[in-house]
């Protein structure tokens, strides 16, 4: 139980950025913020949080660089998906670009923040990591499939099968109170995506964005969305892992 408690505390510390975003969504939903548009206020909160995390050393400069990459990747995906009608941001704001508020990129960045911090706090180590070129190719294929499946065949199930084959032997080692544990990489992908799906339900409940069918009354996000989050988690994890691997080689 002591090990489980410590593991939970370290996970909670790694989720600080995500917790701030969800708290901002909840507070601005129930409070009157007429002095500023809701989306603009959430963006301001995200920026201030990012600065504070750097000042207090909850986050390192290297982790910030990774988070900025994810912000841009996520924002590009959001603009495209909103344009295609996959979901919408109905409220007005000065910080909206092509119908997408800039704070939305921080929601993707919060996933990267969690991965980077959990990696550092739990002393994560990957064993039997596949060739970097194969990992990069899979990451690119998954990301571009989010765009291309609107026009051509959706390859998500093939990409999932490729992920299982590529990472079938990869093991994640992590440390809690100086004791090391292990978990298959594929199971780690599934667990993270499931908890992000739970977070997505919380986010849509507080009006972070709306799926078709949620405009009049909120309803549970379809369970099949875990499939999409699984692919996004894979891309996120692979990018973070590749960047850390390249940094270790340089050092």
Buried (B, 14 or more C-beta within 10 A) or exposed (E): EEEEEBBEEBBEBBBBBBBBBBEBBBBBEEEEEEEBBBBBBBBBBBEEBBEEBBEEEBBBEEBBEBBBBBBEBBBBBBBBBBEEEBBBBEBEBEBBEEEBBBBBBBBBBBBBBBBBBBBBBBEBBBEEBBEBEEBEEBBEBBBEBBEEEEEEEEBBEEBBEBBEEBBEEBBBBBBBEEEEEEEBBBEBBEEBBBBBBEBBBEBBBBBBBBBEEBEEEBEEBEEEBBBBBBBBBBBBBBBBBBBBBEEEEEE
